[in-house]
């Protein structure tokens, strides 16, 4: 090895130089992969937290560009659509849980799908209703001025789509979930009561 070093020092120097370049490149790749993995884990966690609340295209946009996700506290112009189930407690008393629950789940899924189709945010799902708002969907620059029209159209579509469910439930002797809707438009304050890992 000593003889080799004395005879071909330049070759050994070049080899050491390439080793250094390779080691640096490998370190950069490892760092990039690690940072990307952490970023993906964070965004997957956030996406799973807001799953069902935000429209799927918004969640997809958040996973692609995390910096577009806006959870800062802010005042917005918004319309709130409140959807309630008529006679919820009375219906629950008349039917067994195994007959009641599947029908309730169908209502929840139907309302959620329609809400997202109109760009609404499912803010709360109560046992006997929903609180939905329009005007801002947590993406930077997503504020819209026609939120009242969106809320109205969404409410109408929810009622229209619920009618076949009511008729089918009545025919089969299942729980009938009639819905009532109310809309209010005003300035509101939007923010996250949770943290980066728990959006509320």
C-alpha positions as CSV (number, residue, x, y, z in Angstrom):
1,X,0.0,0.0,0.0
2,X,2.9,2.4,0.8
3,X,4.6,1.5,-2.4
4,X,1.4,2.0,-4.3
5,X,0.9,5.4,-2.7
6,X,4.4,6.4,-3.7
7,X,4.2,5.2,-7.2
8,X,0.6,6.4,-8.1
9,X,-0.3,9.2,-5.7
10,X,-2.4,11.0,-8.3
11,X,-4.6,8.0,-8.9
12,X,-5.2,7.5,-5.2
13,X,-6.0,11.2,-4.9
14,X,-8.5,11.0,-7.7
15,X,-10.1,7.9,-6.1
16,X,-10.5,9.7,-2.8
17,X,-12.0,12.7,-4.5
18,X,-14.6,10.5,-6.2
19,X,-15.3,8.8,-3.0
20,X,-16.0,12.2,-1.4
21,X,-18.3,13.2,-4.2
22,X,-20.2,9.9,-4.0
23,X,-20.5,10.2,-0.2
24,X,-21.8,13.8,-0.5
25,X,-24.3,12.8,-3.2
26,X,-25.5,9.9,-1.1
27,X,-25.9,12.0,2.0
28,X,-27.9,14.6,0.0
29,X,-30.1,11.8,-1.4
30,X,-30.7,10.3,2.0
31,X,-31.5,13.8,3.5
32,X,-33.9,14.5,0.6
33,X,-35.7,11.2,1.0
34,X,-35.9,11.6,4.8
35,X,-37.3,15.1,4.4
36,X,-39.8,14.0,1.8
37,X,-40.9,11.1,4.0
38,X,-41.5,13.4,6.9
39,X,-43.4,15.8,4.7
40,X,-45.5,13.0,3.3
41,X,-46.3,11.7,6.8
42,X,-47.4,15.1,8.0
43,X,-49.6,15.7,5.0
44,X,-51.1,12.2,5.2
45,X,-51.9,12.9,8.8
46,X,-53.5,16.2,8.0
47,X,-55.4,14.7,5.0
48,X,-56.8,11.9,7.2
49,X,-57.8,14.4,9.8
50,X,-59.9,16.5,7.4
51,X,-61.2,13.5,5.4
52,X,-64.9,13.8,5.1
53,X,-64.9,17.5,6.0
54,X,-63.3,18.9,2.9
55,X,-64.1,18.1,-0.8
56,X,-61.8,15.4,-2.2
57,X,-60.2,17.8,-4.8
58,X,-59.2,20.1,-2.0
59,X,-57.6,17.3,0.0
60,X,-55.7,16.2,-3.1
61,X,-54.5,19.8,-3.7
62,X,-53.3,19.9,-0.1
63,X,-51.3,16.7,-0.4
64,X,-49.7,18.1,-3.6
65,X,-48.9,21.6,-2.3
66,X,-49.0,21.7,1.5
67,X,-48.2,25.4,1.5
68,X,-51.6,26.0,-0.1
69,X,-53.3,24.8,3.1
70,X,-54.4,27.8,5.1
71,X,-55.3,27.3,8.7
72,X,-54.6,30.9,9.9
73,X,-57.3,32.6,11.9
74,X,-59.2,35.0,9.7
75,X,-62.6,36.8,9.3
76,X,-64.5,35.7,6.2
77,X,-67.8,36.2,4.4
78,X,-69.6,33.0,4.7
79,X,-73.0,31.2,4.4
80,X,-73.9,28.5,6.8
81,X,-76.3,25.7,5.8
82,X,-77.8,23.8,8.8
83,X,-79.4,20.5,7.9
84,X,-81.5,18.8,10.6
85,X,-83.3,15.5,10.8
86,X,-87.0,16.0,11.6
87,X,-88.1,14.0,14.7
88,X,-84.8,12.3,15.2
89,X,-85.4,11.2,18.8
90,X,-88.9,9.9,18.1
91,X,-87.6,7.8,15.2
92,X,-84.8,6.4,17.3
93,X,-87.3,5.2,19.9
94,X,-89.4,3.4,17.3
95,X,-86.8,1.3,15.6
96,X,-84.0,-1.0,16.7
97,X,-80.4,0.0,16.3
98,X,-79.7,-2.4,13.5
99,X,-82.6,-1.0,11.5
100,X,-81.9,2.6,12.4
101,X,-78.2,2.9,11.9
102,X,-77.9,1.8,8.2
103,X,-80.5,4.3,7.2
104,X,-78.9,7.1,9.2
105,X,-75.5,6.2,7.5
106,X,-77.1,6.5,4.1
107,X,-78.3,10.0,5.0
108,X,-74.9,11.0,6.2
109,X,-73.1,9.8,3.1
110,X,-75.7,11.4,0.8
111,X,-75.5,14.8,2.5
112,X,-71.6,14.6,2.6
113,X,-71.3,13.8,-1.1
114,X,-73.7,16.6,-2.2
115,X,-72.0,19.1,0.1
116,X,-68.6,18.3,-1.4
117,X,-70.0,18.5,-5.0
118,X,-71.0,22.1,-4.2
119,X,-67.7,23.0,-2.6
120,X,-69.0,23.1,0.9
121,X,-67.1,22.2,4.1
122,X,-68.7,19.7,6.4
123,X,-67.9,21.5,9.7
124,X,-69.8,19.4,12.1
125,X,-71.9,16.2,11.9
126,X,-74.3,16.0,14.8
127,X,-76.4,12.9,15.6
128,X,-79.4,14.7,14.2
129,X,-78.0,17.1,11.6
130,X,-75.1,18.8,9.9
131,X,-73.4,22.2,10.0
132,X,-72.0,23.1,6.6
133,X,-70.4,26.3,5.5
134,X,-69.5,27.9,2.2
135,X,-67.1,30.7,1.2
136,X,-63.7,29.3,2.1
137,X,-62.3,25.8,1.9
138,X,-58.9,26.3,3.6
139,X,-56.9,26.8,0.4
140,X,-55.2,30.1,0.0
141,X,-57.2,32.3,-2.4
142,X,-60.3,30.0,-2.3
143,X,-62.6,32.6,-0.9
144,X,-65.7,33.1,-3.1
145,X,-68.5,35.7,-3.2
146,X,-71.3,33.5,-4.4
147,X,-71.4,31.4,-1.2
148,X,-75.1,32.1,-0.5
149,X,-76.0,30.8,-3.9
150,X,-73.9,27.7,-3.4
151,X,-75.5,27.1,0.0
152,X,-79.0,27.4,-1.4
153,X,-78.3,25.2,-4.4
154,X,-76.7,22.6,-2.1
155,X,-79.7,22.7,0.3
156,X,-82.2,22.2,-2.6
157,X,-80.2,19.3,-4.0
158,X,-80.0,17.6,-0.6
159,X,-83.8,17.8,-0.3
160,X,-84.3,16.6,-3.9
161,X,-82.0,13.6,-3.4
162,X,-83.5,12.7,-0.1
163,X,-87.0,12.3,-1.5
164,X,-86.3,8.9,-3.1
165,X,-84.8,7.7,0.1
166,X,-87.9,8.7,2.0
167,X,-90.2,7.0,-0.5
168,X,-88.1,3.8,-0.4
169,X,-88.0,3.8,3.4
170,X,-91.7,4.2,3.6
171,X,-92.3,1.3,1.2
172,X,-90.0,-1.0,3.1
173,X,-91.2,0.1,6.6
174,X,-87.7,1.5,7.4
175,X,-87.0,4.7,9.4
176,X,-88.0,7.8,7.5
177,X,-85.5,10.7,7.8
178,X,-87.2,13.9,6.6
179,X,-84.7,16.9,6.5
180,X,-85.1,20.6,7.3
181,X,-82.7,23.2,6.1
182,X,-81.8,26.7,7.2
183,X,-79.3,29.2,5.7
184,X,-77.6,32.2,7.3
185,X,-75.1,34.5,5.6
186,X,-72.8,36.9,7.5
187,X,-69.3,37.7,8.4
188,X,-67.7,34.9,10.4
189,X,-64.4,34.0,12.0
190,X,-62.6,31.0,10.7
191,X,-59.7,29.3,12.5
192,X,-58.3,26.0,13.8
193,X,-59.0,25.2,17.5
194,X,-56.6,22.3,17.2
195,X,-53.0,22.2,16.0
196,X,-51.0,21.2,12.9
197,X,-51.8,17.5,13.5
198,X,-55.4,17.9,14.5
199,X,-57.6,20.2,12.5
200,X,-60.7,21.4,14.3
